[in-house]
Amino acid sequence: MAKLKGFDKTLFVITSIALLVIICVAGRYISVFSASVLVDQEKWGQFGDYFGGVLNPILSFFALLGLLFTLRAQHAESKISSDRHLEQQFESRLFQMLALSHSAVSSIKLVSQTNPPVEFEGHRAIAHALNRLQEEYFNKVPSGESNVMYSKLLPVFNSWKEKYWSAVASYMESMLFLVSYALESAKGEANIKFAIRAVFSQLTADEKLLLFYVMIFSRQEKIFLMDLIMGEFFKGASRDDLFRHRTALVQSAVLARLTP
C-alpha cells in the first residue's frame, strides 16, 4: 500500500508539472506579444499554432510518463494481491496438514511386551516408543565423551527402528515434512516463526525428543539448525540422560551428512 501511495504522489507531481508548463508557455507568449493576443483573432490563430507546436510533444511525454507509472502501480497492486493469495494458500495447506497429522497420531497403536500386554494408542504410543528407545537401547550404551556418543548411539537407534519404526514412521516423517514446508514455503521471518510454532505446538515434550533423535540419526532426513527449532529440541523436549550431549550429537550428525 505504501508503494501505491508513492505512485499516486508521483502522478500528482507529473500533473502539476504539466500544468505549470502550460501556464509558462501561455504566459511566455502573452509577455512577448502583449495582452492584445486576447482580443486579436489573427493572433489567437498564431497562438494556437505556437501553443500546439510547443506543448504537444511535451504533453505527450508527460502522458507517456503517466501511463508508465499507472502500469507500475497496477503491477504492484497485482503483486500484493498475488502474495496475499499465496500466503492464504500456505496457511490453509499448513493447517490442513496439521489436522491430518492429528489424525495420523490417533491411529498409532503399540503393544507392550509385558505380561499381560498393554496397548498404547495415539500420543501414549509415541511416548512408549520413546521410552523403549531410552531404556532398551540408549541406556545400554556406556556414557563417554560427547564427540563419540553419536557413533555409539547410531547402531542402537537403527536396531530400535527395526522394531518400532513401522508404528511411528508416518507421524514422525509427516512432522519433519511440516517443519521443512514451513521453512521453505512461508514468506517473511514472522510467518516462518508462526508456522514453526504452530507445528511444534502439536507435539508433546516426548514427541519433540523422539523427533529430534529421528532427525539426527536418520541420514535421509534434513537437520534443521534454525535457532527457533533448536530451541524447541533443547528447551521444549523432554530431558533425558543424553541431554548434555545434544549439541555434540547435532554437530556429529551434520558432519556425518557431509561425509560420503
Secondary structure, DSSP 8 states (H G I E B T S, - for coil): -HHHHHHHHHHHHHHHHHHHHHHHHHHHHHHHH-GGGGT-HHHHHHHHHHHHHHHHHHHHHHHHHHHHHHHHHHHHHHHHHHHHHHHHHHHHHHHHHHHHHHHHHHT-EEE-SSSS--EEETHHHHHHHHHHIIIIIGGGS----HHHHHHHHHHHHHHHHHHHHHHHHHHHHHHHHHHHHHHHH--SHHHHHHHHHHHHTTS-HHHHHHHHHHHHH-TTS-----HHHHHIIIIIS---TTGGGHHHHHHHHHHHHH--
